[in-house]
Amino acid sequence: MVQFIQAQNVGLAYLEEKFGLRQAKDEVFFPEWWENLPGITDSEKQELDKIKAHFLRLAKYPPLSEETVKLVVLSPLLNLAGFYDEPFFMRSEQSIEISVEDKGEVIRGRIDVLVIQEQFWLLVIESKRSSFSLLEAIPQALSYMLANPRLEKPVFGCVTNGSEFIFLKLIQENISQYALSDQFTLLKRKNELYEVLSILKNLSQTLS
């Protein structure tokens, strides 16, 4: 298990200073989220429409725990993408607390971590308020990904709060470089879970 000291306070500047981490500028560094993505079927689109509808209905009654996000959104997505099948295995890592002060009140949230095949890290944010953006989780995801001992292989990640998704890629062969995908959201009229599932499918094929 990866151990962190005050992991909730780790930011990108800290990772850049301590690990020489740099954000890749070249678009071809992370083609897995946009290039030659597999298609999805009509039945999969129907399932994704249900997932979106279920989440938006539950979101009317906050707060949403990370357990709800995993049950309603993440678990069916991982199933459709094939991450519950061989050769993949999944385990849970320690949770990380995050907090922010708002008008003298300390608001706490939590990041729950799942890891698949040691090469795909999923961080799920439990948000008590909308003040927690995915930016809170990106340095945490990169911290876990930097701890991967298999330096010869790229490592991927995804951070989500249920309504938004960002994918990450890290390579550490010569220097540590990472890149982010666009942000996908359930708050648009178009169901962007279609793109999210296509990316997850592509990653499952890449890692299998």
Summary of the structure (lengths in Angstrom):
residues: 208
radius of gyration: 16.6
end to end distance: 22.8
largest distance: 49.5
contacts: 624
relative contact order: 0.20
helix: 37%
strand: 25%
